[in-house]
Amino acid sequence: MKIILSIKDIACAGLMTASLLACGGCKEKAKNPNVGTGEQGGQTPAKLESIRQAGYPVTLTELQAWYVEPPAGQNGAAAYQQAFDALAPNSSGKPTFLKDNPKALQLLHAAATGKKCRYPVNLNDGAVALLPHLAKVKTSAQLLKQAAIAQADGGRLDLAAQSITDGWLLARTLEDEPTLISQYLRIAAEMATHIALGEVLSRKAPSEAQLAALKDALGESDGMAGITRAVAGERAMGIGLFELTPEKLAKFLAMTDKPPKDFSAEAYRKSPAYEADLGFYLDRLEELLAATALPFPNSLEAASRSSEKASQAKSKGLQISAIMLPSLFSALERFGEAAAQKRATRAGLAVERYRLAHQNALPDTLDQLVPQFLAAVPADPFDGNPLRYRKESPAGYVIYSIAKNKIDDGGKSKEGAPDSSYDVGLTVRR
């Protein structure tokens, strides 16, 4: 199954659309000293070479090579592909979804070896690269989620814990894929697995050994390497957009939500504004890439400052940057929420271990988990304060981040919440 996106969807996802319009000349143009001088007066070629020297791709050919194939026999993607192929067609969302997919579930468990994965994606095709595995990863994550809940309902906490572990391993197969849409689907698969864990913990406490195994499977990483790779990959595809012929550039701009009026793509390509546009785009992407290397919440603050600069593109008459940049700067917020969810889940596993060690009593604060069950209370990525924790009942609790609106909404989940009035975390009801 192929993921089909409209131009609007692609822009919202952060995917660049240069290759969508069959750009054929970007590989050579990126090396051409006559390509865009940017705002720095002739410094764009040096900027492109600086990107290469930093180890990042500039062209689609370089991007394809950058998504490295694991050594022979060590690519776990083929095993997952077998599981994807076994999924019953059009079964997702049906009441019989789990019942209809026993073979796919068995193969998903078998594929979860922790090997590096490189799916057969041809990034030379840029934004029209076929990404059929993304929809299958999302469906498979939902299958493992339902399996974990059903196994917990049946009293098989060992199997439920294994399904949760395998859900995290499945999501991790997208970690190295250098596009934002791939990273967004990785986050979606992780979120499905975190929800499954909350449902399992709401039914019955796993054993100490099972909780320790889940802690190890979750790991300590927030997964920020994924967004760094995605931003670098999107930059390579975005550079190609500037190399469209005037005809293809005009076609691209005409397909956007708000195409510029009385716009001549041919005149734009010859004007100083075009050169300034490319330089502006490269500067903002460099700032965003640098922001991804910072810890939270510093990364969000740096991205916000750069986003304010990016918002000036339209008033400066920078047509391409004005269209392509806004969707990119929301990526860090989404990754911040993913990091918050991981931190809350990590803390939740520590709460459950505390509960086992204290005759089913919950801690009054997360500080009581340190240092035996947590090295430190996890910080909220959005304000740097400790994650919020509240006992909901003698046996239930919620651990949460204030999320992107930076308002404490009392631990309210995203489901059914209007706009951004929600928090992100783990809720256990027992």
KAJO-V888510 format. One record per residue. N is the residue number from 1. SS is DSSP state (h for helix, s for strand, l for the rest). NEAR is the number of other ideal C-beta (glycine too) atoms within 12 Angstrom. Layout:
# KAJO-V888510
n: {N N}
ss: {SS SS}
near: {NEAR NEAR}
This chain:
# KAJO-V888510
n: {1 2 3 4 5 6 7 8 9 10 11 12 13 14 15 16 17 18 19 20 21 22 23 24 25 26 27 28 29 30 31 32 33 34 35 36 37 38 39 40 41 42 43 44 45 46 47 48 49 50 51 52 53 54 55 56 57 58 59 60 61 62 63 64 65 66 67 68 69 70 71 72 73 74 75 76 77 78 79 80 81 82 83 84 85 86 87 88 89 90 91 92 93 94 95 96 97 98 99 100 101 102 103 104 105 106 107 108 109 110 111 112 113 114 115 116 117 118 119 120 121 122 123 124 125 126 127 128 129 130 131 132 133 134 135 136 137 138 139 140 141 142 143 144 145 146 147 148 149 150 151 152 153 154 155 156 157 158 159 160 161 162 163 164 165 166 167 168 169 170 171 172 173 174 175 176 177 178 179 180 181 182 183 184 185 186 187 188 189 190 191 192 193 194 195 196 197 198 199 200 201 202 203 204 205 206 207 208 209 210 211 212 213 214 215 216 217 218 219 220 221 222 223 224 225 226 227 228 229 230 231 232 233 234 235 236 237 238 239 240 241 242 243 244 245 246 247 248 249 250 251 252 253 254 255 256 257 258 259 260 261 262 263 264 265 266 267 268 269 270 271 272 273 274 275 276 277 278 279 280 281 282 283 284 285 286 287 288 289 290 291 292 293 294 295 296 297 298 299 300 301 302 303 304 305 306 307 308 309 310 311 312 313 314 315 316 317 318 319 320 321 322 323 324 325 326 327 328 329 330 331 332 333 334 335 336 337 338 339 340 341 342 343 344 345 346 347 348 349 350 351 352 353 354 355 356 357 358 359 360 361 362 363 364 365 366 367 368 369 370 371 372 373 374 375 376 377 378 379 380 381 382 383 384 385 386 387 388 389 390 391 392 393 394 395 396 397 398 399 400 401 402 403 404 405 406 407 408 409 410 411 412 413 414 415 416 417 418 419 420 421 422 423 424 425 426 427 428 429 430}
ss: {l l l l l l h h h h h h h l l l l l h h h l l l l h h h h l l l l l l l l h h h l l l h h h h h h h h h h l l l l l l h h h h h h h l l l l l l l l l l h h h h h h h h h h l l l l l l l l l l l l h h h h h h h h h h h h h l l l l l l l l l l l h h h h h h l l l h h h h h h h h h h h h h h h h h h h h h h l l l h h h h h h h h h h h h h h h h l l l l l l l h h h h h h h h h h h h h h h h h h h h h h h h l l l l h h h h h h h h h h h l l l l l h h h h h h h h h h h h h h h h h h l l l l h h h h h h h h h l l l l l l l l l l h h h h h h l h h h h h h h h h h h h h h h h h h h h h l l l l l h h h h h h h h h h h h h l l l l l l l l h h h h h h h h h h h l h h h h h h h h h h h h h h h h h h h h h h h h h h h l l l l l l l l h h h h s l l l s l l l l s l l l l l l s l s s s s l l l l l s s s s s l l l l l l l l l l l l l l l l l l l l l l s s s s s l l}
near: {19 13 28 14 26 17 27 16 20 37 34 24 33 40 44 48 40 44 37 29 33 23 36 20 24 37 27 18 29 38 22 21 16 18 34 41 27 32 28 20 15 19 22 35 28 20 34 37 19 19 32 25 11 19 16 31 36 40 37 43 25 30 42 28 23 32 35 21 21 19 11 8 12 17 24 31 30 26 30 42 26 21 36 35 23 26 36 24 16 14 24 26 15 17 10 14 27 29 17 22 32 21 20 35 38 21 27 44 30 21 34 32 24 20 23 24 36 32 36 22 32 21 39 29 26 41 41 29 36 21 35 23 36 39 26 37 46 36 41 48 45 36 44 50 40 38 40 45 33 26 31 32 19 18 14 21 30 23 25 40 39 31 43 47 37 42 46 42 39 51 46 37 43 45 37 33 41 43 49 45 39 41 42 38 38 43 40 33 44 46 37 36 48 46 35 40 47 38 29 47 40 29 26 28 32 36 18 21 15 33 36 20 24 39 31 18 32 36 23 18 18 35 37 32 23 38 46 33 36 45 43 40 46 49 48 46 50 50 48 49 47 48 40 36 23 22 17 28 36 25 23 38 32 20 21 29 18 16 19 25 9 11 27 19 29 16 17 29 30 15 21 22 31 36 30 31 39 46 35 41 44 42 32 42 45 29 31 43 37 22 35 39 23 27 18 37 28 23 34 39 24 26 38 26 21 34 27 17 27 35 20 21 33 21 13 23 20 36 40 45 38 30 38 45 41 27 35 43 38 27 44 45 35 40 43 43 42 39 43 48 46 42 41 47 45 40 44 45 42 40 47 44 31 31 32 25 20 18 9 17 17 33 29 15 21 36 20 24 33 18 11 15 30 32 14 18 28 40 28 35 42 36 24 22 21 26 45 36 38 26 25 21 14 12 20 26 38 34 45 43 48 34 39 36 23 26 20 24 25 19 32 27 27 29 12 9 19 11 13 21 19 28 36 46 46 46 37 38 20 24}
